[in-house]
């Protein structure tokens, strides 16, 4: 098992990509504190996976959420943290000229700022374990997908944060990478309903995240990893 005896925090873990991540992390031997606002789905997944998965209902935009999440993970799973996965993010599709401040706030508060706060709060704990952080960006930022301006701005900001943190925190033994799935967030319900075959390929993302969280990727940091079936090939 690639993640045996490691403790992980996964945000947005009750549905979509996050749900697949929680299942795969537990399968690979990790103990997982997963966070979501969907209480029914979270408790159902917790019951399915047993003692290795602990659900915490928390809004990642709430003041002090990062300390609550860290406390729950450390108290439930032996006082150490090895992996942080910042998966939870929300956004509304809109053309740039229709984007309002509230739309930007939704994207950045659930994305960049939540990612930033959890990264900072986790720093000391991850430095002790030589741990790893996996952040989430998207093809909408890399491609400049129309109708997703707020999301694109947020996701590219997360990539910039990831690269800088990888250089600044590398001396502490912390690795930080960012993964870019295709247009697959839960918010894009219309996309998933009309692209059934592509949506099914989301099941292939979890093993990639497991690899980034494991010691097998110990020589990788600051990288943008595409998980989109080859749609975008970075140079």
C-alpha positions as CSV (number, residue, x, y, z in Angstrom):
1,X,0.0,0.0,0.0
2,X,1.5,3.3,-1.1
3,X,0.1,5.4,1.7
4,X,0.3,3.0,4.6
5,X,0.1,4.7,8.0
6,X,0.0,8.2,6.6
7,X,-2.5,10.8,7.7
8,X,-4.2,13.0,5.0
9,X,-6.6,15.9,4.9
10,X,-8.8,16.1,1.8
11,X,-11.2,19.0,1.2
12,X,-14.3,18.6,-0.8
13,X,-14.2,14.8,-0.1
14,X,-17.8,13.9,0.0
15,X,-18.5,13.9,-3.8
16,X,-17.0,14.0,-7.2
17,X,-13.2,13.8,-7.5
18,X,-12.8,14.3,-3.8
19,X,-14.9,11.2,-3.0
20,X,-12.8,9.1,-5.3
21,X,-9.7,10.5,-3.6
22,X,-10.9,9.5,-0.1
23,X,-11.7,6.0,-1.3
24,X,-8.4,5.5,-3.0
25,X,-6.4,7.0,-0.1
26,X,-8.0,4.6,2.4
27,X,-7.5,1.7,0.0
28,X,-3.8,2.6,-0.1
29,X,-3.6,2.5,3.7
30,X,-4.0,6.2,4.7
31,X,-6.1,7.6,7.5
32,X,-8.2,10.4,6.0
33,X,-9.9,13.4,7.5
34,X,-12.2,14.6,4.7
35,X,-14.0,17.9,4.7
36,X,-17.2,18.9,3.0
37,X,-20.4,20.9,3.5
38,X,-22.6,18.0,2.4
39,X,-23.3,16.3,5.7
40,X,-25.5,13.5,4.3
41,X,-23.0,12.5,1.7
42,X,-20.1,12.8,4.1
43,X,-21.6,10.7,6.8
44,X,-22.5,8.0,4.2
45,X,-19.0,7.8,2.9
46,X,-17.6,7.7,6.5
47,X,-19.9,4.8,7.3
48,X,-18.8,3.0,4.0
49,X,-15.1,3.3,4.7
50,X,-14.9,2.7,8.5
51,X,-12.4,3.9,11.0
52,X,-9.8,5.0,8.5
53,X,-12.0,7.9,7.2
54,X,-13.3,10.7,9.4
55,X,-15.8,13.2,8.1
56,X,-15.9,16.8,9.2
57,X,-18.6,19.1,8.1
58,X,-17.0,22.5,7.6
59,X,-17.3,25.4,5.3
60,X,-13.8,26.2,4.1
61,X,-14.7,29.9,3.7
62,X,-15.4,30.2,7.5
63,X,-13.0,32.1,9.7
64,X,-10.7,29.7,11.6
65,X,-11.7,26.7,9.5
66,X,-8.0,25.7,9.0
67,X,-7.4,25.3,12.8
68,X,-10.5,23.2,13.2
69,X,-9.5,20.9,10.4
70,X,-6.0,20.5,11.6
71,X,-7.1,19.8,15.1
72,X,-9.6,17.1,14.0
73,X,-7.0,15.4,11.8
74,X,-4.3,15.4,14.5
75,X,-6.6,14.3,17.3
76,X,-8.2,11.5,15.3
77,X,-5.1,10.0,13.7
78,X,-2.1,10.0,16.0
79,X,-0.9,13.6,16.0
80,X,0.9,13.7,12.7
81,X,0.0,15.0,9.3
82,X,1.7,13.8,6.1
83,X,-0.6,14.9,3.2
84,X,-2.8,17.9,2.4
85,X,-5.1,17.8,-0.6
86,X,-6.8,21.1,-1.5
87,X,-9.6,19.8,-3.7
88,X,-12.7,21.7,-2.7
89,X,-13.5,24.7,-4.9
90,X,-16.6,26.3,-6.3
91,X,-17.3,28.6,-9.2
92,X,-20.1,29.8,-11.4
93,X,-19.8,29.8,-15.2
94,X,-20.2,33.4,-16.5
95,X,-18.8,35.5,-19.3
96,X,-16.2,38.0,-18.2
97,X,-18.5,41.0,-18.8
98,X,-21.1,39.4,-16.6
99,X,-18.7,38.5,-13.7
100,X,-19.5,40.4,-10.5
101,X,-17.6,40.7,-7.3
102,X,-19.7,37.9,-5.7
103,X,-18.6,35.5,-8.4
104,X,-14.9,36.3,-7.8
105,X,-15.4,36.0,-4.1
106,X,-16.9,32.5,-4.5
107,X,-14.0,31.3,-6.6
108,X,-11.2,32.8,-4.6
109,X,-12.7,32.2,-1.1
110,X,-13.2,28.5,-1.8
111,X,-10.1,28.2,-3.9
112,X,-7.0,30.3,-3.5
113,X,-7.7,31.7,0.0
114,X,-8.8,28.3,1.5
115,X,-5.8,26.6,-0.1
116,X,-3.5,29.3,1.2
117,X,-4.8,29.2,4.7
118,X,-4.6,25.4,5.0
119,X,-1.1,25.3,3.5
120,X,0.1,27.8,6.1
121,X,-1.7,26.1,9.0
122,X,-0.2,22.8,7.9
123,X,3.4,23.9,7.4
124,X,4.9,23.0,10.8
125,X,3.2,19.6,10.8
126,X,4.3,18.8,7.3
127,X,7.8,19.9,7.9
128,X,8.0,17.4,10.8
129,X,7.0,14.5,8.6
130,X,8.6,15.7,5.3
131,X,5.1,15.7,3.9
132,X,3.4,16.8,0.7
133,X,0.7,19.1,-0.6
134,X,-1.4,18.5,-3.7
135,X,-3.4,21.5,-5.0
136,X,-6.0,21.6,-7.7
137,X,-6.0,23.8,-10.8
138,X,-7.8,23.3,-14.1
139,X,-7.6,23.4,-17.8
140,X,-9.9,26.4,-17.8
141,X,-7.0,28.6,-16.6
142,X,-4.4,27.0,-18.9
143,X,-6.7,27.2,-22.0
144,X,-8.6,30.4,-21.1
145,X,-11.9,28.6,-21.5
146,X,-14.7,31.1,-22.4
147,X,-17.5,31.5,-19.8
148,X,-15.1,30.6,-16.9
149,X,-13.2,33.8,-16.2
150,X,-13.5,33.8,-12.4
151,X,-12.5,30.1,-12.2
152,X,-9.6,30.6,-14.6
153,X,-8.2,33.6,-12.5
154,X,-8.5,31.6,-9.3
155,X,-6.9,28.4,-10.7
156,X,-3.9,30.2,-12.2
157,X,-3.4,32.0,-8.9
158,X,-3.2,28.6,-7.2
159,X,-0.6,27.4,-9.7
160,X,1.5,30.5,-8.9
161,X,1.1,29.9,-5.2
162,X,2.2,26.2,-5.7
163,X,5.4,27.1,-7.6
164,X,6.5,29.7,-5.1
165,X,5.7,27.5,-2.0
166,X,7.6,24.6,-3.6
167,X,10.7,26.8,-3.8
168,X,10.3,28.5,-0.4
169,X,9.3,25.3,1.6
170,X,11.6,22.8,-0.2
171,X,14.3,23.3,2.5
172,X,11.8,22.0,5.0
173,X,11.3,18.8,3.0
174,X,7.8,19.7,1.9
175,X,6.8,18.8,-1.7
176,X,4.0,20.7,-3.3
177,X,2.5,20.0,-6.7
178,X,-0.7,21.0,-8.6
179,X,-2.9,18.7,-10.6
180,X,-5.1,19.8,-13.5
181,X,-8.0,17.6,-14.4
182,X,-10.1,18.4,-17.4
183,X,-13.3,20.5,-17.1
184,X,-14.6,18.2,-14.4
185,X,-15.5,20.1,-11.2
186,X,-18.9,19.3,-9.6
187,X,-20.0,22.9,-10.5
188,X,-19.9,22.0,-14.2
189,X,-23.0,19.7,-13.9
190,X,-24.0,20.7,-17.5
191,X,-20.6,19.5,-18.7
192,X,-20.8,16.2,-16.9
193,X,-24.3,15.4,-18.1
194,X,-23.4,16.1,-21.7
195,X,-20.0,14.5,-21.8
196,X,-20.6,11.1,-20.2
197,X,-17.5,9.3,-21.6
198,X,-15.1,12.1,-20.5
199,X,-16.7,12.4,-17.1
200,X,-16.2,8.6,-16.6
201,X,-12.5,9.2,-17.1
202,X,-12.4,11.1,-13.8
203,X,-12.0,7.7,-12.1
204,X,-8.4,7.8,-13.5
205,X,-7.5,10.9,-11.6
206,X,-7.3,9.4,-8.1
207,X,-4.4,7.1,-8.7
208,X,-2.4,10.1,-10.0
209,X,-3.1,12.0,-6.8
210,X,-2.1,8.9,-4.8
211,X,1.2,8.8,-6.7
212,X,1.8,12.5,-5.9
213,X,1.1,11.9,-2.2
214,X,3.3,8.9,-2.0
215,X,7.1,8.5,-1.6
216,X,7.3,7.3,-5.2
217,X,7.1,11.0,-6.3
218,X,9.7,12.2,-3.9
219,X,11.8,13.8,-6.6
220,X,8.9,15.9,-7.9
221,X,7.9,19.4,-6.6
222,X,6.5,22.6,-8.0
223,X,5.1,20.7,-11.0
224,X,1.8,21.1,-12.9
225,X,0.5,17.6,-13.6
226,X,-2.1,17.3,-16.4
227,X,-4.7,14.6,-15.8
228,X,-6.8,15.1,-18.9
229,X,-6.0,12.2,-21.2
230,X,-3.5,14.2,-23.1
231,X,-5.7,17.1,-24.1
232,X,-3.1,19.6,-23.0
233,X,0.6,18.8,-23.3
234,X,2.7,21.3,-21.3
235,X,6.2,22.2,-22.3
